[in-house]
């Protein structure tokens, strides 16, 4: 890369994934980045947006539903566009891709940043993301897909004492199937650092990349938490057929992507894909044609699950997606199934 700073525009800069990417871009010394946050006009004065501006992020009003010519003007001179838009709104990326192509953007990152899954048929949300990616390919838009496995921040179960309730976001109240299916895991805080490396690497252009730290089964995660906490956990198994039945029940209602039912369906489908099908592994990623950060960047230092768990036990954790907690009814609906 030349000595000139790379200009990166990001949609969703104040969100859970977008914020850690912005932080890593700002902290990077080699290479250095100029960061632009594409922000809805109605959000320009929100505290989180103003805080980004204080940190050195350029805030630019951008309406994805507005005139594409205006988006082209905003993106002219931008090297990389990163979308971390809300999953249910990914189809709003279409005009952003059009404008990126017209403005000469060198690389577009669609909003994937999730677990490994087959292109179609396993997760409705993934189906939508693949439609966006295929649209970019149709335009010959240079792209990179980054998936990040399952976050540490949403994988730890509750302890009987309740001492880590402040930091966890359980997706279910039990272990899916037999609990022996391997899962690629990543600390959310590492996602930004991976992104910095990936968008600066010519090897990742027009490729999919799995950025992950470690591989654990659900049973191994329970073992780790028991060892570090000194508490005994109940291992309630959720049979695969129970999960399938609940998924089919919600699918039959054809939930709108903006609905709470869609959020719950996505959570359940992720559980089935990862915990039953075994999609979220480095081996399956390689089969699908992904590159992996373990192969690309063997020098990369990342946070281990054990280190993260110790931090949580010591009161140093932080809960993610608090605004979604009331909308995800996975635990309740599995108990009813």
C-alpha positions as CSV (number, residue, x, y, z in Angstrom):
1,X,0.0,0.0,0.0
2,X,1.2,3.5,-0.7
3,X,2.3,5.9,2.1
4,X,-1.0,7.8,1.6
5,X,-3.6,7.1,4.3
6,X,-6.4,4.7,3.2
7,X,-9.8,6.3,3.3
8,X,-12.5,4.1,4.8
9,X,-16.2,4.9,5.0
10,X,-18.3,2.8,7.4
11,X,-22.1,2.4,7.7
12,X,-23.2,1.5,11.3
13,X,-20.1,3.1,12.9
14,X,-21.8,3.4,16.4
15,X,-23.1,-0.2,16.4
16,X,-21.7,-3.2,18.1
17,X,-19.5,-4.4,15.3
18,X,-19.0,-1.0,13.6
19,X,-17.7,0.6,16.8
20,X,-14.9,-1.9,17.3
21,X,-13.9,-1.6,13.7
22,X,-13.7,2.2,13.9
23,X,-11.7,2.0,17.1
24,X,-9.1,-0.4,15.5
25,X,-8.9,1.8,12.4
26,X,-8.2,4.9,14.5
27,X,-5.6,3.1,16.6
28,X,-3.7,1.7,13.6
29,X,-0.3,3.2,13.0
30,X,0.8,1.2,10.0
31,X,-1.2,1.5,7.9
32,X,-3.0,4.7,8.9
33,X,-6.6,5.4,8.0
34,X,-8.9,8.3,7.5
35,X,-12.3,7.2,8.8
36,X,-15.6,8.5,7.6
37,X,-18.9,7.6,9.3
38,X,-21.8,7.6,6.9
39,X,-24.7,8.7,9.2
40,X,-28.4,9.2,8.7
41,X,-29.2,12.9,8.7
42,X,-31.6,12.4,11.6
43,X,-28.7,10.9,13.7
44,X,-26.1,13.6,13.2
45,X,-26.6,15.1,16.7
46,X,-26.8,11.8,18.6
47,X,-24.3,11.5,21.5
48,X,-22.6,8.4,20.1
49,X,-22.1,10.2,16.7
50,X,-20.7,13.4,18.4
51,X,-18.3,11.2,20.4
52,X,-17.0,9.7,17.2
53,X,-16.3,13.1,15.8
54,X,-14.3,14.0,18.9
55,X,-12.1,11.0,18.3
56,X,-11.3,12.2,14.8
57,X,-13.9,10.5,12.7
58,X,-15.3,12.6,9.9
59,X,-19.1,12.5,10.1
60,X,-21.0,12.7,6.8
61,X,-24.7,12.7,6.3
62,X,-25.8,9.9,4.0
63,X,-29.3,8.7,3.2
64,X,-29.2,5.2,1.7
65,X,-32.8,5.6,0.6
66,X,-32.1,9.0,-1.0
67,X,-30.7,9.9,-4.4
68,X,-27.8,7.7,-5.5
69,X,-26.0,10.7,-7.1
70,X,-25.7,12.2,-3.6
71,X,-24.1,8.9,-2.3
72,X,-21.7,8.9,-5.2
73,X,-20.5,12.4,-4.2
74,X,-20.0,11.3,-0.6
75,X,-18.0,8.2,-1.7
76,X,-15.8,9.8,-4.3
77,X,-12.2,9.5,-3.1
78,X,-13.1,6.7,-0.6
79,X,-10.9,3.5,-0.9
80,X,-12.9,1.1,1.2
81,X,-16.6,1.0,2.2
82,X,-17.6,-1.2,5.2
83,X,-21.2,-2.0,6.0
84,X,-22.1,-3.0,9.5
85,X,-25.8,-2.2,9.0
86,X,-28.5,-3.9,11.1
87,X,-28.9,-7.5,9.6
88,X,-32.6,-7.2,8.8
89,X,-31.8,-4.1,6.7
90,X,-29.1,-5.5,4.5
91,X,-31.1,-5.0,1.3
92,X,-30.6,-1.3,1.9
93,X,-27.0,-1.9,0.9
94,X,-28.0,-2.1,-2.8
95,X,-27.9,1.7,-3.5
96,X,-24.7,1.9,-1.4
97,X,-23.1,-0.7,-3.7
98,X,-24.3,1.1,-6.8
99,X,-22.8,4.4,-5.5
100,X,-19.5,2.6,-4.5
101,X,-19.1,1.2,-8.0
102,X,-19.9,4.6,-9.6
103,X,-17.5,6.4,-7.3
104,X,-14.6,4.1,-8.0
105,X,-14.4,2.6,-4.5
106,X,-11.6,-0.1,-4.5
107,X,-13.1,-2.5,-2.0
108,X,-16.6,-3.1,-0.6
109,X,-17.3,-5.1,2.6
110,X,-20.9,-6.2,2.8
111,X,-22.4,-6.7,6.2
112,X,-21.6,-10.4,7.0
113,X,-19.5,-10.4,10.2
114,X,-21.2,-13.6,11.5
115,X,-20.8,-17.4,11.6
116,X,-19.8,-19.6,8.7
117,X,-22.9,-21.0,6.9
118,X,-23.8,-22.3,3.4
119,X,-24.7,-19.7,0.9
120,X,-28.4,-20.5,0.9
121,X,-31.0,-22.5,2.8
122,X,-29.7,-22.7,6.3
123,X,-30.3,-19.1,7.7
124,X,-32.8,-16.6,6.3
125,X,-30.5,-13.8,7.3
126,X,-27.6,-15.3,5.5
127,X,-29.8,-15.8,2.4
128,X,-30.4,-12.0,2.4
129,X,-26.7,-11.3,2.8
130,X,-25.8,-13.6,-0.1
131,X,-28.3,-11.7,-2.3
132,X,-26.4,-8.5,-1.5
133,X,-23.1,-10.1,-2.2
134,X,-24.3,-11.6,-5.5
135,X,-25.5,-8.1,-6.5
136,X,-22.1,-6.7,-5.9
137,X,-20.6,-9.5,-8.0
138,X,-23.0,-8.7,-10.8
139,X,-21.6,-5.2,-10.9
140,X,-18.0,-6.4,-10.8
141,X,-17.7,-4.5,-7.5
142,X,-14.4,-5.5,-5.8
143,X,-15.4,-7.0,-2.4
144,X,-14.2,-8.8,0.7
145,X,-16.5,-10.9,3.0
146,X,-15.5,-11.2,6.6
147,X,-17.1,-13.7,8.9
148,X,-16.1,-13.9,12.5
149,X,-17.6,-17.1,14.0
150,X,-19.4,-16.9,17.3
151,X,-18.5,-14.1,19.7
152,X,-17.2,-15.0,23.2
153,X,-19.6,-12.3,24.4
154,X,-22.7,-14.4,23.6
155,X,-21.4,-17.9,24.3
156,X,-21.0,-18.2,28.1
157,X,-23.8,-19.8,30.1
158,X,-25.2,-18.4,33.3
159,X,-23.6,-19.5,36.6
160,X,-25.9,-20.7,39.5
161,X,-24.6,-17.8,41.6
162,X,-25.6,-15.2,39.0
163,X,-22.2,-13.5,39.4
164,X,-21.7,-13.1,35.6
165,X,-25.3,-12.2,34.7
166,X,-24.2,-8.6,34.2
167,X,-22.1,-9.5,31.2
168,X,-23.7,-12.4,29.4
169,X,-26.3,-12.7,26.7
170,X,-27.5,-16.3,26.5
171,X,-28.9,-17.4,23.2
172,X,-30.6,-20.4,24.8
173,X,-31.1,-22.0,28.2
174,X,-29.2,-25.2,27.4
175,X,-26.7,-27.1,25.2
176,X,-27.8,-27.7,21.6
177,X,-28.0,-31.5,20.8
178,X,-25.0,-33.4,22.4
179,X,-22.8,-30.3,22.8
180,X,-19.9,-31.9,21.0
181,X,-20.1,-29.9,17.8
182,X,-17.0,-27.6,17.3
183,X,-17.5,-23.8,17.0
184,X,-15.2,-21.2,15.7
185,X,-15.1,-18.4,18.3
186,X,-13.8,-14.8,18.3
187,X,-13.6,-12.0,20.9
188,X,-15.6,-9.1,19.6
189,X,-12.7,-6.8,20.5
190,X,-10.5,-8.7,18.0
191,X,-12.9,-8.2,15.1
192,X,-11.6,-4.6,14.5
193,X,-8.0,-5.7,14.5
194,X,-8.7,-8.4,12.1
195,X,-10.5,-6.0,9.8
196,X,-7.5,-3.7,9.7
197,X,-5.3,-6.5,8.5
198,X,-7.8,-7.9,6.0
199,X,-8.6,-4.6,4.2
200,X,-4.9,-3.8,3.8
201,X,-4.1,-7.2,2.3
202,X,-4.3,-7.6,-1.5
203,X,-4.7,-11.4,-1.0
204,X,-8.2,-10.9,0.5
205,X,-9.6,-9.0,-2.5
206,X,-12.6,-10.7,-3.9
207,X,-12.4,-13.4,-1.3
208,X,-14.2,-14.5,1.8
209,X,-12.2,-14.6,5.1
210,X,-13.0,-16.3,8.4
211,X,-11.5,-14.3,11.2
212,X,-11.5,-16.5,14.4
213,X,-9.5,-17.1,17.5
214,X,-10.2,-20.6,18.8
215,X,-12.4,-23.6,18.4
216,X,-14.4,-25.1,21.3
217,X,-17.5,-27.3,21.7
218,X,-20.3,-26.2,24.0
219,X,-19.3,-28.9,26.5
220,X,-15.7,-27.6,26.5
221,X,-17.0,-24.1,27.1
222,X,-19.0,-25.4,30.1
223,X,-15.9,-27.3,31.3
224,X,-13.8,-24.1,31.1
225,X,-16.3,-22.0,33.0
226,X,-16.7,-24.7,35.7
227,X,-13.0,-24.9,36.2
228,X,-12.4,-21.1,36.4
229,X,-15.5,-20.3,38.5
230,X,-15.5,-23.3,40.8
231,X,-19.3,-23.7,40.3
232,X,-21.2,-26.7,38.9
233,X,-23.4,-26.0,35.9
234,X,-26.6,-27.8,34.9
235,X,-26.2,-29.2,31.4
236,X,-29.7,-29.1,30.0
237,X,-29.7,-30.5,26.5
238,X,-32.0,-29.0,23.8
239,X,-32.8,-31.8,21.3
240,X,-32.2,-30.9,17.7
241,X,-35.8,-31.8,16.8
242,X,-37.1,-29.3,19.4
243,X,-35.1,-26.6,17.7
244,X,-36.2,-27.7,14.2
245,X,-39.8,-27.6,15.3
246,X,-39.6,-24.1,16.7
247,X,-37.8,-22.8,13.6
248,X,-40.4,-24.3,11.3
249,X,-43.2,-22.7,13.4
250,X,-41.7,-19.2,13.0
251,X,-40.7,-19.7,9.4
252,X,-44.3,-20.5,8.6
253,X,-45.3,-17.0,9.6
254,X,-42.9,-15.4,7.1
255,X,-41.7,-12.7,9.6
256,X,-40.8,-9.3,8.3
257,X,-37.0,-8.5,8.7
258,X,-37.9,-5.6,10.9
259,X,-39.9,-7.7,13.4
260,X,-38.9,-9.2,16.7
261,X,-40.0,-12.6,15.3
262,X,-37.3,-12.3,12.7
263,X,-34.7,-11.6,15.3
264,X,-35.8,-14.7,17.3
265,X,-35.9,-16.8,14.1
266,X,-32.3,-15.7,13.2
267,X,-31.1,-16.6,16.7
268,X,-32.7,-20.1,16.5
269,X,-31.3,-20.7,13.0
270,X,-27.8,-19.7,14.1
271,X,-28.1,-22.2,17.0
272,X,-29.1,-25.0,14.6
273,X,-26.5,-24.1,12.0
274,X,-23.7,-24.0,14.5
275,X,-24.9,-26.5,17.1
276,X,-26.5,-29.2,15.0
277,X,-25.2,-28.9,11.4
278,X,-21.7,-27.9,12.4
279,X,-21.4,-25.2,9.8
280,X,-19.3,-22.8,11.9
281,X,-15.9,-24.4,11.7
282,X,-12.6,-23.6,10.0
283,X,-12.8,-26.9,8.0
284,X,-16.3,-26.0,6.6
285,X,-15.1,-22.5,5.8
286,X,-12.2,-23.9,3.8
287,X,-14.5,-26.2,2.0
288,X,-16.6,-23.1,1.0
289,X,-13.5,-21.3,-0.2
290,X,-12.8,-19.0,2.7
291,X,-9.3,-17.9,3.6
292,X,-8.7,-17.9,7.4
293,X,-6.8,-15.4,9.6
294,X,-5.0,-18.3,11.2
295,X,-3.3,-19.0,7.9
296,X,-3.0,-15.4,6.7
297,X,-1.7,-13.8,9.9
298,X,0.1,-16.4,12.1
299,X,1.7,-13.5,13.9
300,X,-1.7,-12.0,15.0
301,X,-2.1,-11.9,18.8
302,X,-5.7,-12.5,19.9
303,X,-7.6,-12.8,23.1
304,X,-8.2,-16.4,24.3
305,X,-11.6,-17.6,25.6
306,X,-9.9,-18.4,28.9
307,X,-8.6,-14.8,29.3
308,X,-12.1,-13.4,28.4
309,X,-13.8,-15.7,30.9
310,X,-11.4,-14.7,33.6
311,X,-12.1,-11.0,32.9
312,X,-15.9,-11.7,33.1
313,X,-15.5,-13.5,36.4
314,X,-13.4,-10.6,37.8
315,X,-16.2,-8.1,36.9
316,X,-14.4,-6.7,33.8
317,X,-16.8,-7.9,31.2
318,X,-19.4,-5.9,29.2
319,X,-22.8,-7.1,27.9
320,X,-23.4,-6.7,24.2
321,X,-26.7,-6.0,22.3
322,X,-28.5,-4.9,25.5
323,X,-31.1,-3.2,23.2
324,X,-32.1,-6.6,21.8
325,X,-32.4,-8.5,25.0
326,X,-36.2,-8.0,25.3
327,X,-36.7,-9.0,21.6
328,X,-34.9,-12.3,21.6
329,X,-37.3,-14.9,23.0
330,X,-35.2,-18.0,22.3
331,X,-35.1,-19.3,25.8
332,X,-38.8,-18.9,26.4
333,X,-39.9,-20.4,23.2
334,X,-37.6,-23.4,23.5
335,X,-39.2,-24.2,26.9
336,X,-42.6,-24.1,25.3
337,X,-41.7,-26.3,22.3
